[in-house]
């Protein structure tokens, strides 16, 4: 899904409009928080589906086979941690069953080297929501919209 928030017809200097014209990225953050908690990455209840017992058993077997290689195989920078690396069964279920939101692109931002003190007129993001295999995609689309 592509989501664009536009407030202004042009960008304005933040010294003139900061605190007056709403910051479009702040609005995007608030809208995304309705779907995906910025605190822990948990997707909203309306998109959750109960994990069946057979999937929990599969998770336990996969964790027994792979251990911490489930996440150590990915190149993560020093100081960063993978999601739920202390709870590999739930890490597996989050990856294999539970919904997950990713922001895969953005529009409206200048490159950092060219960024000035401007309240941008609009911000756009592309969202990718991976759904549970048990999900009804039509219902999920309605929830997301």
Buried (B, 14 or more C-beta within 10 A) or exposed (E): EEBEBEBBEEBBEBEEBEEEBEBBBEBBEEEBEEBBEEEEEBBBEEBBBEBEEEBBEBBEEBBEEBEEEBBEEEEEEEEEEBEBEEEBBBBBBBBBBBBBBEEEEEEBEEEEEEEEEBBBBBBBBBBEBEBBEEBEEEEBEEBBE
